[in-house]
Amino acid sequence: TLVCDGTNFFNANTVQAGATSLNLINGTVSTPAINFAAETNTGIWRSGAGEFDISILGTNRFALTASGLDIAGTGNFTSGISGGKF
């Protein structure tokens, strides 16, 4: 079984049958590792060690690290926000 990211082919048979691990490339803000066929610059990627990011239209809008959560942009919170520091 092969997995393709549009450029590279990866062997998907690198673990024993029944394993629960899936490895992905890090991706980039403009081409996330998990993206949409109709919008390849929106999806999930990893900008560095211990970081989980979400890119929307090629802009990093969400970064989750061991230090906390960083959301770029503005938002509407209709039910309010409790706790934390703002």
DSSP file (Angstrom, degrees, kcal/mol; ACC not computed):
  #  RESIDUE AA STRUCTURE BP1 BP2  ACC     N-H-->O    O-->H-N    N-H-->O    O-->H-N    TCO  KAPPA ALPHA  PHI   PSI    X-CA   Y-CA   Z-CA
    1    1 A T              0   0    0      0, 0.0    11,-2.5     0, 0.0    12,-0.5   0.000 360.0 360.0 360.0 134.8    0.0    0.0    0.0
    2    2 A L  E     -A   11   0A   0      9,-0.2     2,-0.4    10,-0.2     9,-0.2  -0.890 360.0-155.5-117.6 149.2    1.3    3.5   -0.9
    3    3 A V  E     -A   10   0A   0      7,-2.6     7,-3.2    -2,-0.3     2,-0.4  -0.982  13.3-161.6-119.9 136.1    0.3    6.9    0.3
    4    4 A C  E     -A    9   0A   0     -2,-0.4     5,-0.2     5,-0.2    -2,-0.0  -0.963  19.8-165.8-123.3 135.8    0.9    9.9   -1.9
    5    5 A D        -     0   0    0      3,-1.9     4,-0.1    -2,-0.4    -1,-0.1   0.195  67.4 -88.0 -98.6  14.8    1.1   13.6   -0.8
    6    6 A G  S    S+     0   0    0      2,-0.4     3,-0.1     1,-0.1    -2,-0.0   0.104 123.3  31.1 100.7 -20.7    0.8   14.8   -4.4
    7    7 A T  S    S+     0   0    0      1,-0.3     2,-0.3     0, 0.0    -1,-0.1   0.586 114.0  49.5-129.3 -48.6    4.6   14.6   -4.9
    8    8 A N        -     0   0    0      2,-0.0    -3,-1.9     0, 0.0     2,-0.4  -0.727  64.8-142.3-104.2 147.6    6.1   11.9   -2.8
    9    9 A F  E     -A    4   0A   0     -2,-0.3     2,-0.4    -5,-0.2    -5,-0.2  -0.921  18.7-166.1-106.1 134.6    5.1    8.3   -2.4
   10   10 A F  E     -A    3   0A   0     -7,-3.2    -7,-2.6    -2,-0.4     2,-0.6  -0.951  25.5-117.1-122.4 140.7    5.3    6.7    1.1
   11   11 A N  E     -A    2   0A   0     -2,-0.4     3,-0.3    -9,-0.2    -9,-0.2  -0.656  22.8-168.4 -74.7 118.4    5.2    3.0    2.0
   12   12 A A  S    S+     0   0    0    -11,-2.5     3,-0.3    -2,-0.6     2,-0.2   0.456  74.6  76.7 -87.4  -1.3    2.1    2.6    4.2
   13   13 A N        +     0   0    0    -12,-0.5    -1,-0.2     1,-0.2     4,-0.1  -0.260  55.1 115.1-102.7  45.4    3.1   -0.9    5.3
   14   14 A T  S    S+     0   0    0     -3,-0.3     2,-0.3    -2,-0.2    -1,-0.2   0.469  70.1  52.9 -94.2  -2.0    5.8    0.1    7.8
   15   15 A V  S    S-     0   0    0     -3,-0.3     3,-0.1     6,-0.1     2,-0.0  -0.887  94.0 -91.0-128.9 161.0    4.0   -1.3   10.8
   16   16 A Q    >   -     0   0    0     -2,-0.3     3,-1.8     1,-0.1    -2,-0.1  -0.329  55.7 -86.6 -67.6 151.6    2.5   -4.6   11.7
   17   17 A A  T 3  S+     0   0    0      1,-0.2    -1,-0.1    -4,-0.1     3,-0.1  -0.319 115.8  30.7 -56.9 138.2   -1.2   -5.3   10.9
   18   18 A G  T 3  S+     0   0    0      1,-0.3    -1,-0.2    -3,-0.1    -2,-0.1   0.333  85.0 138.4  92.8  -6.6   -3.4   -4.1   13.7
   19   19 A A    <   -     0   0    0     -3,-1.8    -1,-0.3     1,-0.1    -4,-0.1  -0.318  48.1-146.0 -69.1 157.4   -1.2   -1.3   14.8
   20   20 A T        +     0   0    0     -3,-0.1     2,-0.4     2,-0.0    -1,-0.1   0.003  59.3 111.0-114.6  27.4   -2.8    2.1   15.7
   21   21 A S        -     0   0    0      2,-0.0     2,-0.4     0, 0.0    -6,-0.1  -0.847  38.8-177.5-108.6 139.5   -0.2    4.5   14.5
   22   22 A L        -     0   0    0     -2,-0.4     2,-0.4     2,-0.0   -10,-0.0  -0.989  10.4-158.7-133.5 124.5   -0.4    6.8   11.5
   23   23 A N        -     0   0    0     -2,-0.4     2,-0.3   -11,-0.0    -2,-0.0  -0.866  11.4-177.4-107.2 137.6    2.6    9.0   10.5
   24   24 A L        -     0   0    0     -2,-0.4     2,-0.1    10,-0.0    10,-0.1  -0.871  32.0-102.6-125.8 159.2    2.2   12.1    8.4
   25   25 A I        -     0   0    0     -2,-0.3     8,-0.1     8,-0.1    21,-0.0  -0.400  37.7-114.2 -69.7 161.3    4.6   14.7    6.9
   26   26 A N        -     0   0    0      1,-0.1    20,-2.3    19,-0.1     7,-0.6   0.870  46.7-163.1 -66.1 -37.0    4.8   18.0    8.9
   27   27 A G  B     -B   32   0B   0      5,-0.2     2,-0.3    18,-0.2    -1,-0.1  -0.213  13.4-102.6  75.9-176.5    3.3   20.0    6.0
   28   28 A T        -     0   0    0      3,-1.7    27,-0.1    16,-0.1    30,-0.1  -0.872  27.9 -99.6-137.6 170.4    3.6   23.8    5.8
   29   29 A V  S    S+     0   0    0     -2,-0.3    29,-0.3     1,-0.2    14,-0.1   0.843 126.5  41.6 -61.8 -32.9    1.2   26.7    6.4
   30   30 A S  S    S+     0   0    0      1,-0.3    -1,-0.2    27,-0.1    12,-0.1   0.677 129.4  27.8 -90.0 -18.1    0.6   26.9    2.7
   31   31 A T  S    S-     0   0    0     10,-0.1    -3,-1.7    -3,-0.1    -1,-0.3  -0.638  83.8-160.6-140.4  79.9    0.3   23.2    2.1
   32   32 A P  B     -B   27   0B   0      0, 0.0    13,-0.2     0, 0.0    -5,-0.2  -0.187  27.6-117.8 -61.4 153.5   -0.9   21.5    5.3
   33   33 A A  S    S+     0   0    0     11,-0.6     2,-0.6    -7,-0.6    12,-0.2   0.872 110.1  37.6 -60.7 -39.0   -0.3   17.7    5.8
   34   34 A I  E    S+C   44   0C   0     10,-2.1    10,-1.9   -10,-0.1     2,-0.2  -0.963  87.5 144.4-114.5 114.2   -4.0   17.1    5.9
   35   35 A N  E     -C   43   0C   0     -2,-0.6     2,-0.4     8,-0.2     5,-0.2  -0.764  47.4 -92.9-140.0-176.6   -5.9   19.4    3.5
   36   36 A F  E >   -C   39   0C   0      3,-1.1     3,-1.1     6,-0.8     6,-0.2  -0.841  23.0-132.1-108.1 139.7   -8.8   19.5    1.2
   37   37 A A  T 3  S+     0   0    0     -2,-0.4     3,-0.4     1,-0.3    -1,-0.1   0.855 110.6  43.2 -57.7 -37.3   -8.7   18.7   -2.5
   38   38 A A  T 3  S+     0   0    0      1,-0.3    -1,-0.3     2,-0.1     2,-0.1   0.540 129.0  27.4 -87.2  -7.1  -10.6   21.9   -3.4
   39   39 A E  E X   +C   36   0C   0     -3,-1.1     3,-1.5     3,-0.1    -3,-1.1  -0.550  65.4 174.6-154.1  78.8   -8.6   24.1   -1.0
   40   40 A T  E 3  S+     0   0C   0     -3,-0.4    -3,-0.1     1,-0.3    -2,-0.1   0.547  75.4  64.5 -72.1  -7.4   -5.1   22.7   -0.4
   41   41 A N  E 3  S+     0   0C   0    -10,-0.2    17,-2.9    -5,-0.1     2,-0.4   0.214  90.5  76.6-100.1  15.7   -4.0   25.7    1.7
   42   42 A T  E <  S+     0   0C   0     -3,-1.5    -6,-0.8    14,-0.2     2,-0.3  -0.993  72.2  63.6-124.7 126.0   -6.5   24.9    4.5
   43   43 A G  E    S-CD  35  55C   0     12,-2.2    12,-2.8    -2,-0.4     2,-0.4  -0.996  79.7 -37.1 162.6-157.9   -5.9   22.1    7.0
   44   44 A I  E     +CD  34  54C   0    -10,-1.9   -10,-2.1    -2,-0.3   -11,-0.6  -0.834  54.4 153.2-106.6 136.3   -3.8   20.6    9.8
   45   45 A W  E     - D   0  53C   0      8,-2.2     8,-2.6    -2,-0.4     2,-0.4  -0.899  38.1-119.8-149.8 177.4    0.0   20.9    9.9
   46   46 A R        -     0   0    0    -20,-2.3     6,-0.1    -2,-0.3     3,-0.1  -0.972  15.9-175.4-130.4 115.2    3.0   20.9   12.3
   47   47 A S        -     0   0    0     -2,-0.4     2,-0.3     1,-0.2    -1,-0.1   0.677  68.6 -24.3 -85.4 -17.5    5.2   24.0   12.5
   48   48 A G  S >  S-     0   0    0      3,-0.3     3,-1.6   -22,-0.1    -1,-0.2  -0.978  93.2 -38.8-174.7-179.9    7.7   22.5   15.0
   49   49 A A  T 3  S+     0   0    0     -2,-0.3     3,-0.1     1,-0.3    -2,-0.0  -0.312 123.2   5.8 -58.8 131.6    8.3   20.0   17.7
   50   50 A G  T 3  S+     0   0    0      1,-0.2    16,-0.5    15,-0.1     2,-0.4   0.728 103.9 119.9  69.5  23.4    5.4   19.7   20.1
   51   51 A E    <   -     0   0    0     -3,-1.6     2,-0.4    14,-0.1    -3,-0.3  -0.966  43.3-167.1-127.0 140.2    3.1   22.0   18.0
   52   52 A F  E     - E   0  64C   0     12,-2.1    12,-2.8    -2,-0.4     2,-0.3  -0.994  20.6-175.9-122.8 122.3   -0.3   21.3   16.4
   53   53 A D  E     -DE  45  63C   0     -8,-2.6    -8,-2.2    -2,-0.4     2,-0.4  -0.869  21.2-153.5-125.7 153.1   -1.4   24.0   13.9
   54   54 A I  E     -DE  44  62C   0      8,-2.2     7,-2.4    -2,-0.3     8,-1.4  -0.996  14.3-159.9-124.7 126.2   -4.4   24.8   11.7
   55   55 A S  E     -DE  43  60C   0    -12,-2.8   -12,-2.2    -2,-0.4     2,-0.5  -0.865   4.0-166.9-105.4 136.0   -4.0   26.8    8.6
   56   56 A I  E >  S- E   0  59C   0      3,-2.7     3,-1.3    -2,-0.4   -14,-0.2  -0.977  77.8 -19.1-125.2 118.2   -6.9   28.6    6.9
   57   57 A L  T 3  S-     0   0    0     -2,-0.5   -15,-0.2     1,-0.3    -1,-0.1   0.860 129.6 -50.8  53.0  40.8   -6.2   29.9    3.3
   58   58 A G  T 3  S+     0   0    0    -17,-2.9     2,-0.4   -29,-0.3    -1,-0.3   0.566 116.7 110.7  79.9   9.4   -2.4   29.7    3.9
   59   59 A T  E <  S-E   56   0C   0     -3,-1.3    -3,-2.7   -18,-0.3     2,-0.6  -0.971  71.8-123.2-118.9 129.2   -2.5   31.6    7.2
   60   60 A N  E     +E   55   0C   0     -2,-0.4    -5,-0.2    -5,-0.2     3,-0.1  -0.585  40.3 162.7 -71.7 115.1   -1.8   29.9   10.5
   61   61 A R  E     +     0   0C   0     -7,-2.4    11,-1.9    -2,-0.6     2,-0.4   0.599  60.0  39.3-107.5 -16.8   -4.9   30.6   12.7
   62   62 A F  E     +EF  54  71C   0     -8,-1.4    -8,-2.2     9,-0.2     2,-0.4  -0.988  55.8 174.8-143.1 124.8   -4.5   28.1   15.4
   63   63 A A  E     -EF  53  70C   0      7,-2.3     7,-2.6    -2,-0.4     2,-0.5  -0.985   6.6-171.9-132.9 123.7   -1.4   26.8   17.3
   64   64 A L  E     +EF  52  69C   0    -12,-2.8   -12,-2.1    -2,-0.4     2,-0.2  -0.969  18.1 156.9-116.9 122.6   -1.6   24.4   20.2
   65   65 A T  E >   - F   0  68C   0      3,-2.9     3,-0.8    -2,-0.5   -14,-0.1  -0.743  59.9 -91.0-131.1 178.5    1.6   23.7   22.2
   66   66 A A  T 3  S+     0   0    0    -16,-0.5     3,-0.1     1,-0.2   -15,-0.1   0.749 126.4  56.9 -63.0 -22.9    2.5   22.5   25.7
   67   67 A S  T 3  S-     0   0    0      1,-0.3     2,-0.3     0, 0.0    -1,-0.2   0.699 120.4 -91.8 -81.9 -20.9    2.5   26.2   26.7
   68   68 A G  E <   -F   65   0C   0     -3,-0.8    -3,-2.9     2,-0.0     2,-0.4  -0.973  51.6 -42.6 145.5-160.6   -1.0   26.8   25.6
   69   69 A L  E     -F   64   0C   0     -2,-0.3     2,-0.5    -5,-0.2    -5,-0.2  -0.898  35.9-169.6-115.1 135.7   -3.3   27.8   22.8
   70   70 A D  E     -F   63   0C   0     -7,-2.6    -7,-2.3    -2,-0.4     2,-0.5  -0.983   4.1-174.8-127.1 119.2   -2.8   30.8   20.4
   71   71 A I  E     -F   62   0C   0     -2,-0.5     2,-0.3    -9,-0.2    -9,-0.2  -0.966  13.5-149.6-115.5 122.2   -5.6   31.8   18.0
   72   72 A A        +     0   0    0    -11,-1.9     2,-0.2    -2,-0.5    -2,-0.0  -0.701  58.3  24.0 -91.7 141.0   -4.8   34.5   15.5
   73   73 A G  S    S-     0   0    0     -2,-0.3     2,-0.2     2,-0.0    -2,-0.1  -0.583  92.0 -60.6 106.9-170.1   -7.6   36.9   14.3
   74   74 A T        -     0   0    0     -2,-0.2     2,-0.3     2,-0.0    -2,-0.0  -0.708  49.1-177.7-111.9 165.2  -10.8   38.0   15.8
   75   75 A G        -     0   0    0     -2,-0.2     2,-0.5     2,-0.0    -2,-0.0  -0.977  26.5-119.8-156.7 167.9  -13.8   36.0   16.9
   76   76 A N        -     0   0    0     -2,-0.3     2,-0.6     4,-0.0    -2,-0.0  -0.969  17.0-168.7-115.3 127.7  -17.3   36.0   18.3
   77   77 A F    >   +     0   0    0     -2,-0.5     3,-1.0     1,-0.1     4,-0.1  -0.848   7.2 178.5-117.1  92.3  -18.0   34.1   21.5
   78   78 A T  T 3  S+     0   0    0     -2,-0.6    -1,-0.1     1,-0.3     3,-0.1   0.754  81.5  41.1 -71.0 -25.4  -21.8   34.1   21.8
   79   79 A S  T 3  S-     0   0    0      1,-0.3    -1,-0.3     0, 0.0    -2,-0.0   0.333 113.0-118.2-104.0   7.1  -21.9   32.0   25.0
   80   80 A G    <   -     0   0    0     -3,-1.0     2,-0.4     1,-0.0    -1,-0.3  -0.067  20.6 -95.4  83.4 173.0  -19.0   33.8   26.7
   81   81 A I        -     0   0    0     -4,-0.1     2,-0.4    -3,-0.1    -1,-0.0  -0.995  31.4-160.8-130.6 134.6  -15.6   32.6   27.9
   82   82 A S        +     0   0    0     -2,-0.4    -2,-0.0     0, 0.0     0, 0.0  -0.919  51.5   1.5-119.4 147.8  -14.8   31.6   31.5
   83   83 A G  S    S+     0   0    0     -2,-0.4    -2,-0.0     1,-0.2     0, 0.0  -0.007  84.1  77.2  74.2 176.5  -11.5   31.3   33.2
   84   84 A G  S    S-     0   0    0      1,-0.1     2,-0.4     2,-0.0    -1,-0.2  -0.125  81.7 -72.4  79.3-176.2   -8.1   32.1   31.7
   85   85 A K              0   0    0      1,-0.1    -1,-0.1     0, 0.0     0, 0.0  -0.984 360.0 360.0-125.0 128.0   -6.4   35.4   31.1
   86   86 A F              0   0    0     -2,-0.4    -1,-0.1     0, 0.0    -2,-0.0   0.346 360.0 360.0-129.4 360.0   -7.4   37.8   28.3
